[in-house]
């Protein structure tokens, strides 16, 4: 079984949107996340340039900004 693992929540969400099947998602004892995807053709990593050139990272950044505003009020 070929898989792809990332700790990046935004990239994991992007992969889900692109049809990659999520196998596991968990929070590790270190506090980091682990998202493991089924990746038989090993195409997940090649999605990174598409992710970076999309508006998705901008959206993710605004989500983080808004969360900070909510929790600091």
C-alpha positions, 0 to 999 in steps of 0.5 A, a space after each residue: 500500500 503506497 501512502 503519502 503523509 503530511 502534517 499540513 492541515 491545509 494541504 491535507 484538505 486540498 488533497 481531500 478536495 482533489 479526491 485523495 482518500 484519507 486513511 488516517 488523521 490524528 494528533 500526535 503526542 508532540 501536538 503535530 497532526 498526521 494525515 495519511 492518504 492512499 496514494 498508489 500512483 504517488 501523485 500527492 507530492 506533485 499536487 504541491 505546486 498546484 496547491 501553492 499556486 491556488 487561492 487555497 493557501 490565502 483562504 487558509 491564512 485568513 481562517 487562521 487570522 480570523 481564529 486568532 481574532 476570535 480567541 484574543 477578544 
